[in-house]
């Protein structure tokens, strides 16, 4: 249940003003997950956050809502497709005695995909969504921005419309991280620098990475003096959450403090999986909400982008 990566989004319009829980549940029910068919390459739908033990599509605890999307795709390696296409093209060219036009090659490729797709293995991926209704904020636990945007598209399709923009701060993470690393005196009181960082040259002249080292050592300062900027930095916020902060404000490789995990393990749940899910979710979101607020404050406050039209 504990999120590993979060992509943050600000809600606008009707979704920011509030959507009733039963209305949201009914909207999601129209787009629930079903297994990918033999003719489909992928499918995305809503799934109970508690898995097979649950029936609810939305869990709400003190204004925090938990949604889960299930993404299923058929794995058809490009190398397999390419090999089969080349074999068929070679046979046709030998029989006809001429090179095959590009559009005919494309037609063969489409035919190969159609024939191989039903026999391909499937992979299922769970993507959790935290909707903070009090702060009109959405956080998606996805490994990539592409996957997060896919879930937003599903939510937009379910609700009919969804006005949302990536959360942004007045001071870009790249600028802030570079200053924090070059001048320790500028670091907020709640911030501790970890042991991992990635520095890149704005002119694309190379990347410097460090892991398991003292980031404040002279080596790092020398790299900073060469003009490189920090694009990723491991930080600890208020001794509760450790994560890699990326220059697009994504938080990855999230770890929660042992004290918080111990608190979760000590809660009596009577072996009820739904109670365990909701307990972990409440503790996690409570910690993340405060840490995100501190981080945005440390970045000069939230920027005020124009709301999207869709």
C-alpha positions in Angstrom: 0.0 0.0 0.0 2.8 2.4 0.7 3.5 4.5 -2.3 7.0 4.3 -4.0 6.7 7.1 -6.5 4.3 10.1 -6.7 3.4 12.4 -9.6 1.5 15.4 -8.2 -1.3 17.3 -9.9 -3.5 20.3 -9.0 -7.2 20.0 -9.7 -9.3 22.8 -11.1 -12.9 23.4 -11.8 -15.6 21.0 -10.7 -13.3 18.3 -9.5 -11.5 20.8 -7.2 -14.8 22.1 -5.8 -15.8 18.5 -4.8 -17.4 15.4 -6.2 -19.7 13.4 -4.0 -18.4 10.0 -3.0 -21.3 8.0 -4.4 -21.1 10.0 -7.6 -17.5 9.2 -8.0 -18.1 5.5 -7.2 -20.8 5.3 -9.8 -18.6 7.0 -12.4 -15.8 4.6 -11.8 -18.1 1.6 -12.0 -18.8 2.4 -15.6 -15.1 1.8 -16.4 -14.1 -1.1 -14.2 -11.2 -3.4 -15.2 -11.8 -6.5 -17.4 -9.2 -8.8 -18.7 -7.5 -7.8 -21.9 -9.0 -9.6 -24.9 -7.0 -11.6 -27.4 -7.4 -8.8 -29.9 -6.2 -6.0 -27.6 -2.7 -4.9 -26.8 -3.6 -3.3 -23.5 -6.5 -2.3 -21.3 -6.9 0.0 -18.3 -9.8 0.0 -15.8 -10.7 0.7 -12.2 -10.2 -2.1 -9.6 -11.0 -2.3 -5.9 -8.0 -1.0 -3.9 -8.4 -4.0 -1.5 -8.2 -6.4 -4.4 -10.2 -9.6 -4.4 -11.1 -9.0 -0.7 -12.9 -5.8 -1.5 -15.8 -4.5 -3.6 -15.4 -0.7 -3.1 -13.8 1.2 -5.9 -13.1 4.2 -3.6 -12.0 4.2 0.0 -12.2 7.6 1.8 -10.6 8.4 5.1 -10.8 11.9 6.5 -11.0 13.6 3.1 -8.4 11.3 1.5 -9.6 9.0 -1.3 -7.9 5.9 -2.6 -8.5 4.7 -6.1 -6.8 1.9 -8.0 -6.4 1.4 -11.8 -5.3 -2.0 -13.2 -3.3 -1.9 -16.4 -3.0 -5.1 -18.4 -1.0 -5.4 -21.6 0.1 -8.2 -23.9 3.9 -8.6 -24.2 4.9 -8.8 -27.8 8.7 -8.1 -28.2 9.6 -5.9 -31.1 12.4 -8.3 -32.0 9.9 -11.2 -32.5 7.7 -9.0 -34.7 10.7 -7.8 -36.7 12.0 -11.3 -37.3 8.6 -12.6 -38.5 8.1 -9.6 -40.8 11.5 -9.9 -42.3 11.0 -13.6 -43.0 7.6 -13.0 -44.8 9.0 -10.0 -46.7 11.9 -12.0 -47.9 9.6 -14.8 -49.2 7.4 -12.3 -51.0 10.3 -10.5 -52.6 11.9 -13.7 -53.8 8.6 -14.9 -55.3 7.9 -11.5 -57.0 11.5 -10.7 -57.9 11.3 -7.1 -56.7 11.6 -5.1 -53.5 8.5 -4.7 -51.5 6.9 -1.2 -51.2 6.9 0.3 -47.7 3.1 0.3 -47.4 3.1 -3.5 -48.2 5.7 -4.1 -45.5 3.5 -2.1 -43.0 0.5 -4.2 -44.0 2.5 -7.4 -43.3 3.6 -6.0 -39.9 0.0 -5.3 -38.9 -1.0 -8.8 -40.0 1.9 -10.3 -37.9 0.8 -8.4 -34.8 -2.8 -9.4 -35.3 -1.8 -13.1 -35.5 0.7 -13.1 -32.7 -1.2 -11.0 -30.2 -3.6 -13.7 -28.9 -0.6 -15.9 -28.1 1.4 -13.2 -26.2 1.8 -13.3 -22.4 0.0 -10.7 -20.4 1.4 -8.4 -17.6 -0.7 -6.7 -15.0 0.3 -3.5 -13.2 -1.5 -1.8 -10.3 -1.5 2.0 -10.2 -2.8 3.7 -7.1 -4.3 7.2 -6.9 -4.5 9.4 -3.8 -7.1 12.1 -4.1 -6.8 14.8 -1.4 -10.3 16.4 -1.5 -9.5 19.1 1.1 -6.5 20.4 -0.9 -7.7 19.5 -4.4 -4.6 17.5 -5.0 -4.0 14.2 -6.8 -0.9 12.0 -6.4 -0.4 9.0 -8.6 1.8 6.1 -7.6 3.3 5.3 -11.0 6.9 4.7 -12.2 6.6 7.1 -15.1 4.8 10.3 -16.1 3.4 8.4 -19.1 1.6 5.9 -16.8 0.3 8.6 -14.6 -1.1 10.5 -17.5 -2.9 7.3 -18.7 -4.6 7.0 -15.3 -5.6 10.7 -15.5 -7.1 10.1 -19.0 -9.1 7.2 -17.5 -10.4 9.4 -14.7 -11.2 12.1 -17.2 -13.1 9.5 -19.3 -15.0 8.3 -16.2 -16.0 11.7 -15.0 -16.7 13.2 -18.4 -14.2 16.0 -17.8 -11.2 16.7 -15.6 -9.2 20.0 -15.3 -5.8 19.2 -13.9 -2.2 20.5 -14.2 1.1 19.2 -12.8 1.8 20.7 -9.5 4.4 23.5 -9.9 6.4 25.7 -7.5 7.6 29.2 -7.9 11.2 28.0 -7.6 12.1 25.1 -9.9 13.4 22.0 -8.1 16.5 22.1 -10.3 17.4 25.6 -9.1 16.5 24.8 -5.5 18.5 21.6 -5.4 21.5 23.2 -7.0 21.5 26.0 -4.4 20.9 23.6 -1.5 23.8 21.5 -2.6 26.2 24.4 -3.2 25.3 26.4 -0.1 24.2 24.3 3.0 23.2 27.5 4.8 20.2 27.9 2.4 18.7 24.5 3.3 15.3 24.6 5.2 15.4 23.3 8.8 13.3 20.2 7.9 15.6 19.1 5.0 18.4 16.6 5.2 20.5 15.7 2.1 20.9 12.0 1.4 23.6 10.1 -0.3 22.5 10.1 -4.0 22.5 12.9 -6.6 22.5 13.4 -10.3 24.1 16.5 -11.8 23.7 17.4 -15.5 25.2 20.0 -17.7 22.6 22.4 -19.3 24.5 22.1 -22.5 24.1 18.3 -22.5 27.8 17.8 -22.1 27.4 14.9 -19.6 25.9 13.6 -16.5 27.6 13.0 -13.1 26.0 10.6 -10.6 26.8 9.8 -7.0 25.5 7.1 -4.7 26.4 6.1 -1.2 28.7 9.0 -0.7 28.9 12.2 1.2 27.2 14.6 -1.2 28.6 17.6 0.6 32.2 16.4 -0.1 34.6 18.5 -2.2 34.1 16.2 -5.3 30.5 17.4 -5.5 31.4 21.0 -5.1 33.9 20.7 -7.9 31.3 19.3 -10.2 28.9 22.1 -9.3 31.6 24.7 -10.0 31.9 23.2 -13.5 28.4 24.5 -14.3 26.4 21.3 -13.8 23.0 21.6 -12.1 21.2 19.1 -9.8 18.4 17.2 -11.6 17.9 14.5 -8.9 18.7 14.6 -5.2 17.9 12.2 -2.4 16.3 14.2 0.4 14.8 13.5 3.8 11.8 15.6 4.9 11.3 16.2 8.6 12.8 12.7 9.4 9.6 11.1 8.1 10.0 10.6 4.4 13.1 9.9 2.2 12.8 10.2 -1.6 14.6 11.1 -4.7 13.4 14.6 -5.8 13.4 15.0 -9.6 13.5 18.3 -11.4 9.9 17.8 -12.5 8.8 17.7 -8.9 8.3 13.9 -9.0 9.2 12.0 -5.8 10.6 8.5 -6.4 12.2 5.7 -4.4 10.1 6.8 -1.4 10.8 5.4 2.0 8.9 6.0 5.1 10.5 6.4 8.6 10.7 3.2 10.7 8.7 5.0 13.4 5.8 5.4 11.0 5.9 1.8 9.8 6.1 0.6 13.4 3.0 2.7 14.2 1.2 1.1 11.4 2.2 -2.4 12.4 1.0 -1.9 16.0 -2.6 -1.0 15.0 -5.0 -3.8 15.7 -6.8 -4.8 12.5 -8.2 -8.2 13.5 -6.6 -9.6 10.3 -9.1 -7.6 8.3 -7.4 -6.7 5.0 -9.6 -3.7 4.4 -8.9 -2.3 7.8 -5.2 -2.8 7.3 -5.4 -1.1 3.9 -7.2 2.0 5.3 -4.9 2.2 8.3 -1.8 2.2 6.2 -3.4 4.7 3.8 -4.4 7.1 6.5 -0.9 7.1 8.1 0.8 7.4 4.7 -1.3 10.3 3.4 -1.0 12.1 6.7 2.8 12.0 6.5 3.0 12.7 2.8 0.5 15.7 3.0 2.7 17.5 5.5 5.9 16.7 3.7 4.6 17.9 0.4 3.4 21.1 2.0 6.9 21.6 3.5 8.6 20.9 0.2 6.4 23.3 -1.8 7.0 26.0 0.8 10.7 25.4 0.6 10.4 25.9 -3.2 9.0 29.4 -2.8 5.3 28.3 -2.6 3.0 26.9 -5.3 3.0 28.5 -8.7 -0.4 29.6 -10.1 -0.8 28.2 -13.6 -3.8 28.9 -15.7 -6.4 26.2 -15.4 -6.7 23.9 -18.5 -9.8 24.1 -20.7 -10.5 20.3 -21.0 
